[in-house]
């Protein structure tokens, strides 16, 4: 297997192309946008967070989702309009509840393994992506949330992650700018943050230096494969072309489900919309009042990261509403309000909203490896941990392709 097509130019597609090119393979990347990382990899929460490895498959999440169904500003919002895709996804989500502890521990293990690769690549390729290695602080307002986090900490520890409980006083020592009253928190010193778009763009430059052909503004319109080859048909806005490869890797985010069906595989990814705001810290008072340490508010499902001196990223919520990419004001307002409550000294006069569709599988674990045919591979379905897991799943995928070539 010498010539490989990678479909998708987000974080998983670009990291996949990078690892394959380093194996000496002839790689072509197809991306429908003009540049890499223009959809879900554009403006996420910025966390590289092994401490956020808990999968959602538990009864607590189910009950919260039911409770919040009538609230437009709920952290977890499900459009009640039924579809076969949504119903099948939730049925499989429920079926994965017995694997909650196992999958949480395994996700933590993968996230820890991903760190070394990602940091090494950034250093070797000289990628500046506003990296901050100052840890992540999980904050809790009540005992119930704190006690649940203590249980999760045991699952994370089984995967090799160290995080420690901290008192409200210790929380203020860790991040003095945080306002409000809290029951306690958990701090993971080994976690970090950065700008996913900068990282992916930098790695996209690196793959071109490695000889990867990047076909931007090429939408894949057809895909087929057999035991020995794969065929990719793409449209660049003017003409349609069909090329033959020895193998294809599907890294197309929420588009992976439809592409998988074309080659006889079922990959039940559902698009779960997340929102973010980037608060522009235009004045010195705001820069001083914004946190340096990354936060995760488990009650509101909001995460934060400081991107350089001048930007404060706040992201969160999960919306099950099909492939709708609209940026809803009633979903953005809670993020802005959270900033004003927790960091009252930060001006929210200039805020840039964004929304992206996370590709989630019902088990909350990514699909990495071969499909039904020996020429088809997958690296997709990472959900809310796409960046956190990307480096290790790219390495796993490259190993899978290499094995198939032997």
Backbone torsions as a table, in degrees:
resi	resn	phi	psi	omega
1	UNK	NA	108.0	-173.7
2	UNK	-110.0	-40.8	-172.3
3	UNK	-111.2	119.6	-173.1
4	UNK	-123.3	135.4	171.8
5	UNK	-98.9	136.3	174.1
6	UNK	-115.6	121.5	-179.1
7	UNK	-100.6	112.6	180.0
8	UNK	123.0	128.6	-178.9
9	UNK	-114.6	30.2	172.0
10	UNK	-88.3	-163.5	-176.2
11	UNK	-60.2	-41.0	-177.8
12	UNK	-73.0	-38.2	178.9
13	UNK	-66.0	-43.4	-177.8
14	UNK	-70.8	-41.3	177.2
15	UNK	-65.9	-36.8	177.0
16	UNK	-62.9	-47.2	178.4
17	UNK	-59.9	-37.5	-179.4
18	UNK	-64.1	-48.1	-178.2
19	UNK	-68.2	-36.6	178.7
20	UNK	-68.0	-41.7	179.3
21	UNK	-63.8	-36.8	178.5
22	UNK	-69.1	-17.5	174.0
23	UNK	-84.9	-1.1	178.0
24	UNK	89.0	11.8	-179.5
25	UNK	-84.3	155.4	176.4
26	UNK	-88.0	108.2	-170.0
27	UNK	-114.1	137.9	172.8
28	UNK	-124.4	128.0	178.8
29	UNK	-104.5	130.3	174.3
30	UNK	-105.1	127.9	178.8
31	UNK	-142.7	128.7	-174.8
32	UNK	-73.4	-22.5	179.6
33	UNK	-87.5	170.3	-177.8
34	UNK	-73.2	-24.0	-178.6
35	UNK	-134.1	168.1	174.2
36	UNK	-74.5	155.9	170.4
37	UNK	60.1	46.9	-178.3
38	UNK	-104.4	0.2	177.5
39	UNK	-116.8	-110.2	-174.3
40	UNK	-66.1	-21.2	179.2
41	UNK	-91.4	18.3	-175.3
42	UNK	-91.1	-47.4	-172.3
43	UNK	-149.2	54.7	179.7
44	UNK	-78.4	-170.5	-175.5
45	UNK	-68.7	-13.8	173.7
46	UNK	85.3	2.2	-176.3
47	UNK	-89.1	138.3	165.6
48	UNK	-105.1	88.5	-158.4
49	UNK	-123.5	90.2	170.6
50	UNK	-63.6	-26.5	179.9
51	UNK	-71.6	-9.7	177.9
52	UNK	-105.2	27.6	-174.2
53	UNK	-80.4	-5.8	-179.8
54	UNK	-60.5	123.9	175.2
55	UNK	-75.2	161.5	-173.7
56	UNK	-89.3	-1.7	-173.0
57	UNK	-78.2	74.7	173.9
58	UNK	-146.6	162.2	-175.2
59	UNK	-67.1	-26.2	177.7
60	UNK	-61.8	-44.0	178.1
61	UNK	-64.9	-42.2	-179.8
62	UNK	-60.0	-46.7	-178.4
63	UNK	-65.8	-38.5	177.1
64	UNK	-64.2	-41.7	179.5
65	UNK	-60.5	-41.6	177.5
66	UNK	-65.6	-43.6	-179.0
67	UNK	-61.8	-36.9	-173.6
68	UNK	-90.0	1.0	-171.6
69	UNK	-58.3	-29.7	-177.9
70	UNK	-89.9	-0.5	-176.3
71	UNK	-102.5	120.2	-179.5
72	UNK	-66.5	-27.3	-177.1
73	UNK	-101.1	17.4	-176.8
74	UNK	-65.9	144.4	176.3
75	UNK	-58.4	-34.5	176.4
76	UNK	-121.8	116.2	-175.0
77	UNK	-125.0	126.0	179.3
78	UNK	-116.4	120.5	173.5
79	UNK	-66.9	118.9	-174.1
80	UNK	-70.0	-9.5	-179.4
81	UNK	-64.0	122.2	-174.4
82	UNK	-77.7	150.4	168.1
83	UNK	-147.7	154.8	-179.4
84	UNK	-62.0	-38.8	178.9
85	UNK	-59.6	-49.5	-177.9
86	UNK	-65.7	-44.3	-178.6
87	UNK	-63.3	-42.8	-179.8
88	UNK	-66.4	-37.2	179.8
89	UNK	-64.0	-47.6	-178.7
90	UNK	-67.9	-32.1	176.2
91	UNK	-63.9	-42.2	178.5
92	UNK	-72.1	-32.3	175.6
93	UNK	-60.2	-46.8	178.9
94	UNK	-64.2	-38.5	-179.1
95	UNK	-66.0	-21.5	-178.6
96	UNK	-88.5	-2.6	-178.9
97	UNK	-56.6	-40.0	178.7
98	UNK	-61.1	-18.9	180.0
99	UNK	-98.8	12.9	-177.0
100	UNK	-53.6	-52.1	-176.0
101	UNK	-68.1	-44.6	-179.4
102	UNK	-60.8	-46.1	-177.4
103	UNK	-70.0	-34.0	176.3
104	UNK	-63.5	-46.2	179.8
105	UNK	-63.8	-42.6	-179.8
106	UNK	-66.6	-38.1	177.8
107	UNK	-63.4	-41.6	177.1
108	UNK	-61.2	-43.2	179.3
109	UNK	-60.2	-43.7	179.3
110	UNK	-65.2	-41.4	-178.7
111	UNK	-62.8	-39.4	178.2
112	UNK	-65.8	-43.3	-179.9
113	UNK	-64.5	-31.0	-177.9
114	UNK	-68.0	-30.3	-173.5
115	UNK	-55.7	-51.8	-173.9
116	UNK	-60.3	-42.2	179.0
117	UNK	-62.5	-48.7	-174.9
118	UNK	-63.0	-45.1	179.8
119	UNK	-66.2	-37.2	179.4
120	UNK	-65.5	-44.2	178.6
121	UNK	-61.0	-44.9	-179.2
122	UNK	-60.5	-39.2	179.6
123	UNK	-69.4	-46.1	-178.1
124	UNK	-65.1	-35.0	-176.6
125	UNK	-98.1	3.3	176.8
126	UNK	56.9	52.3	-178.5
127	UNK	-99.1	119.9	175.0
128	UNK	-95.2	114.9	-178.0
129	UNK	-132.3	32.6	177.2
130	UNK	58.5	40.3	-179.1
131	UNK	-65.9	131.6	173.1
132	UNK	-127.4	117.6	177.8
133	UNK	-100.6	67.0	-176.6
134	UNK	-119.7	14.1	175.7
135	UNK	82.7	174.3	176.8
136	UNK	-129.9	130.7	-179.8
137	UNK	-106.6	118.1	173.2
138	UNK	-89.1	131.1	-175.8
139	UNK	-116.1	142.3	-176.8
140	UNK	-134.7	136.0	-177.4
141	UNK	-95.8	-13.5	-178.6
142	UNK	-142.9	167.3	-176.3
143	UNK	-66.0	-37.5	-177.5
144	UNK	-60.7	-46.0	179.0
145	UNK	-65.3	-40.5	179.6
146	UNK	-64.8	-42.5	-179.3
147	UNK	-65.2	-39.8	176.9
148	UNK	-62.7	-40.9	178.9
149	UNK	-63.5	-33.4	177.8
150	UNK	-63.6	-39.4	176.7
151	UNK	-66.0	-43.3	179.0
152	UNK	-61.1	-37.1	179.9
153	UNK	-58.9	-34.6	177.7
154	UNK	-67.3	-38.2	177.7
155	UNK	-67.7	-39.8	178.3
156	UNK	-66.5	-39.2	179.2
157	UNK	-62.6	-35.1	177.3
158	UNK	-64.3	-24.5	175.9
159	UNK	-90.3	-0.3	176.0
160	UNK	102.2	7.5	-177.1
161	UNK	-95.7	131.8	174.8
162	UNK	-98.5	121.6	169.2
163	UNK	-143.2	146.6	-171.4
164	UNK	-122.3	146.9	175.5
165	UNK	-71.5	143.0	178.8
166	UNK	-133.6	147.3	178.1
167	UNK	-80.9	166.2	175.4
168	UNK	-55.3	-36.6	179.1
169	UNK	-66.6	-41.9	178.1
170	UNK	-67.5	-33.7	176.6
171	UNK	-60.4	-41.1	-179.9
172	UNK	-70.5	-30.6	174.6
173	UNK	-67.8	-38.4	-179.8
174	UNK	-69.2	-45.2	179.2
175	UNK	-136.8	90.5	-174.6
176	UNK	-63.8	-20.8	-176.3
177	UNK	-81.3	-10.2	-176.1
178	UNK	-71.6	122.6	178.5
179	UNK	-99.5	161.6	176.7
180	UNK	110.3	174.2	-178.6
181	UNK	-109.6	132.9	-174.5
182	UNK	-135.2	149.9	177.0
183	UNK	-77.5	-37.5	-179.4
184	UNK	170.4	-172.9	-178.1
185	UNK	-156.6	178.5	173.0
186	UNK	-131.8	136.3	-175.6
187	UNK	-121.2	128.8	177.7
188	UNK	-113.8	101.5	-175.5
189	UNK	-67.5	-26.7	-174.2
190	UNK	-81.8	-10.4	178.8
191	UNK	-79.5	165.4	-175.7
192	UNK	-151.8	-180.0	-179.7
193	UNK	-141.7	165.9	176.7
194	UNK	179.3	-175.8	-177.6
195	UNK	-99.1	109.0	-177.2
196	UNK	-62.1	-36.8	-178.8
197	UNK	-66.4	-43.2	177.5
198	UNK	-62.7	-42.7	-179.5
199	UNK	-63.7	-49.3	-177.3
200	UNK	-64.1	-40.5	178.0
201	UNK	-63.2	-41.2	177.9
202	UNK	-64.1	-40.0	178.8
203	UNK	-72.3	-29.2	175.6
204	UNK	-64.9	-36.4	173.7
205	UNK	-65.1	-38.8	-178.7
206	UNK	-64.9	-39.4	-177.8
207	UNK	-67.9	-31.5	176.2
208	UNK	-66.4	-37.9	176.7
209	UNK	-64.6	-27.4	178.2
210	UNK	-83.7	-0.8	176.5
211	UNK	97.7	6.0	178.2
212	UNK	-70.3	135.4	174.7
213	UNK	-86.9	122.4	-179.4
214	UNK	-107.0	113.0	179.2
215	UNK	-99.9	81.1	176.1
216	UNK	-75.5	157.7	-176.6
217	UNK	58.5	32.9	174.7
218	UNK	-119.7	104.4	177.0
219	UNK	-84.9	127.4	178.8
220	UNK	-76.5	119.2	-176.6
221	UNK	-103.6	-20.7	179.8
222	UNK	-152.2	147.0	-179.9
223	UNK	-144.7	133.9	176.3
224	UNK	-147.5	162.2	-177.9
225	UNK	-160.4	158.8	171.0
226	UNK	-136.9	-159.2	-175.0
227	UNK	-68.6	-19.5	-174.1
228	UNK	-125.4	-16.3	-176.4
229	UNK	-144.3	165.6	172.3
230	UNK	-133.5	145.4	-178.7
231	UNK	-123.3	128.1	-179.4
232	UNK	-116.8	123.9	175.4
233	UNK	-108.2	128.8	-177.8
234	UNK	-133.4	158.6	-179.5
235	UNK	-126.7	125.4	-176.3
236	UNK	-101.0	13.7	-179.4
237	UNK	100.4	-18.6	-179.6
238	UNK	-124.7	-44.9	-179.2
239	UNK	-140.0	159.2	179.9
240	UNK	-104.6	135.8	179.1
241	UNK	-129.1	149.7	179.2
242	UNK	-126.3	125.2	-177.7
243	UNK	-125.1	152.4	-178.3
244	UNK	-105.8	135.8	180.0
245	UNK	-132.7	162.8	174.6
246	UNK	-78.8	-20.1	178.7
247	UNK	-167.0	163.3	179.1
248	UNK	-136.2	140.8	175.6
249	UNK	-115.4	122.9	-179.4
250	UNK	-92.8	112.9	179.4
251	UNK	-129.2	41.1	-166.6
252	UNK	-94.2	21.6	176.9
253	UNK	57.9	-130.9	-177.8
254	UNK	-70.3	-10.2	175.2
255	UNK	-86.0	-3.3	-176.0
256	UNK	-66.3	-33.2	-177.6
257	UNK	-60.2	-48.5	-178.2
258	UNK	-67.5	-39.0	179.2
259	UNK	-66.2	-40.0	178.9
260	UNK	-60.6	-39.6	-179.5
261	UNK	-62.2	-30.8	-179.6
262	UNK	-67.4	-24.8	-179.6
263	UNK	-111.6	19.3	171.2
264	UNK	84.4	16.8	179.3
265	UNK	-112.7	150.7	174.4
266	UNK	-107.7	114.1	178.5
267	UNK	-125.6	94.8	-167.4
268	UNK	-81.3	66.0	177.5
269	UNK	-82.9	135.7	173.3
270	UNK	-116.5	141.2	178.7
271	UNK	-80.0	115.5	178.7
272	UNK	-109.6	109.6	-173.0
273	UNK	-74.2	134.5	172.1
274	UNK	-120.9	153.4	-178.8
275	UNK	-118.7	155.0	171.3
276	UNK	-146.5	159.3	168.0
277	UNK	-127.8	143.8	171.9
278	UNK	-110.1	111.8	-179.4
279	UNK	-86.9	118.0	178.8
280	UNK	-80.6	117.7	-177.1
281	UNK	-88.5	78.9	-171.3
282	UNK	-77.5	-25.1	-176.4
283	UNK	-115.8	158.6	-176.5
284	UNK	-63.1	-35.4	179.7
285	UNK	-61.9	-41.6	178.9
286	UNK	-67.7	-39.6	179.3
287	UNK	-64.0	-36.0	178.5
288	UNK	-74.2	-31.2	-175.8
289	UNK	-85.9	-15.2	-179.2
290	UNK	-82.4	146.7	-176.8
291	UNK	-74.9	150.4	171.1
292	UNK	-94.1	-33.4	179.7
293	UNK	-82.9	137.9	178.5
294	UNK	-72.8	144.2	-177.7
295	UNK	-121.8	152.5	168.6
296	UNK	-135.4	113.7	178.8
297	UNK	-94.2	101.7	-173.9
298	UNK	-67.0	-27.7	-178.8
299	UNK	-68.4	-43.7	-178.6
300	UNK	-97.1	-6.4	-178.1
301	UNK	59.5	43.9	179.9
302	UNK	-114.2	136.4	177.0
303	UNK	-122.2	155.7	-179.7
304	UNK	-135.7	157.8	171.1
305	UNK	-153.1	143.6	175.7
306	UNK	-94.5	118.5	-177.5
307	UNK	-106.2	97.5	-175.2
308	UNK	68.2	-159.9	179.6
309	UNK	-83.3	-27.0	-165.9
310	UNK	-106.9	1.6	-178.3
311	UNK	-133.6	143.5	177.8
312	UNK	-128.7	111.3	-177.6
313	UNK	-94.1	130.6	177.9
314	UNK	-129.8	124.9	-174.0
315	UNK	-139.6	159.8	177.8
316	UNK	165.5	-168.1	-178.9
317	UNK	70.7	155.7	175.9
318	UNK	-136.1	122.3	-175.7
319	UNK	-123.4	118.0	176.8
320	UNK	-93.8	95.0	-173.1
321	UNK	-144.4	37.1	179.3
322	UNK	66.9	-150.0	-175.5
323	UNK	-91.3	20.9	-179.9
324	UNK	-70.6	124.6	-179.4
325	UNK	-107.0	11.0	-178.3
326	UNK	-61.1	142.2	174.4
327	UNK	-94.4	106.2	-175.1
328	UNK	-89.3	132.0	-179.4
329	UNK	-63.1	-35.8	-178.3
330	UNK	-72.2	-10.3	174.8
331	UNK	-97.8	-23.9	178.6
332	UNK	-81.8	-37.5	-176.2
333	UNK	-55.5	-42.0	179.1
334	UNK	-60.5	-32.0	178.5
335	UNK	-68.2	-44.8	178.3
336	UNK	-64.6	-42.3	179.8
337	UNK	-63.5	-37.7	179.0
338	UNK	-61.8	-42.5	177.5
339	UNK	-61.1	-44.5	-177.3
340	UNK	-66.2	-30.6	179.4
341	UNK	-81.5	-42.3	-174.8
342	UNK	-87.3	-25.7	-179.7
343	UNK	-137.5	70.1	-172.8
344	UNK	-62.0	-19.5	179.1
345	UNK	-80.9	-5.8	179.9
346	UNK	-89.7	125.3	177.3
347	UNK	-74.1	131.2	176.4
348	UNK	-107.2	28.3	-179.8
349	UNK	-66.6	-34.8	-178.6
350	UNK	-124.4	102.3	-175.6
351	UNK	-127.9	131.6	179.8
352	UNK	-105.8	113.5	-179.7
353	UNK	-85.5	156.7	-179.7
354	UNK	-156.8	154.7	173.6
355	UNK	-142.9	144.6	178.5
356	UNK	-143.8	157.0	-177.5
357	UNK	-101.0	114.5	177.8
358	UNK	-80.1	131.5	177.6
359	UNK	-83.7	105.8	-174.3
360	UNK	-115.5	131.6	169.8
361	UNK	-91.4	153.4	-175.2
362	UNK	-58.6	-31.6	-179.4
363	UNK	-82.8	-5.2	-179.9
364	UNK	67.8	15.7	177.3
365	UNK	-113.0	142.9	179.6
366	UNK	-71.1	154.8	174.2
367	UNK	-94.9	113.9	-176.1
368	UNK	-132.4	121.2	177.6
369	UNK	129.5	-165.5	-173.4
370	UNK	-75.0	157.4	172.6
371	UNK	-98.3	-156.3	-179.0
372	UNK	-65.4	-38.1	179.4
373	UNK	-94.5	147.2	-178.7
374	UNK	-69.9	-7.7	-179.6
375	UNK	-101.1	0.3	-175.5
376	UNK	-118.0	132.6	-179.8
377	UNK	-133.5	160.9	-179.0
378	UNK	-132.2	141.2	167.3
379	UNK	-143.9	86.7	-169.9
380	UNK	-160.1	169.6	176.0
381	UNK	83.0	31.5	-175.7
382	UNK	-79.9	-10.9	178.2
383	UNK	61.5	-134.1	-175.5
384	UNK	-80.8	0.7	-178.7
385	UNK	-117.5	31.0	-177.5
386	UNK	-57.0	-49.7	-178.7
387	UNK	-70.8	-42.0	-178.0
388	UNK	-57.7	-39.6	-175.1
389	UNK	-97.4	-8.6	-167.2
390	UNK	-57.7	-41.4	-174.6
391	UNK	-67.9	-41.0	-178.1
392	UNK	-74.7	-37.0	179.2
393	UNK	-69.5	-31.3	175.3
394	UNK	-65.3	-40.7	177.1
395	UNK	-65.3	-42.2	178.0
396	UNK	-61.6	-41.3	-179.5
397	UNK	-65.3	-43.8	179.9
398	UNK	-61.1	-38.4	177.9
399	UNK	-65.7	-38.5	179.1
400	UNK	-65.2	-42.2	178.5
401	UNK	-66.1	-41.2	179.5
402	UNK	-61.7	-42.6	178.5
403	UNK	-60.9	-40.0	-178.8
404	UNK	-67.7	-24.3	-177.8
405	UNK	-81.6	-15.4	-174.8
406	UNK	-83.4	NA	NA
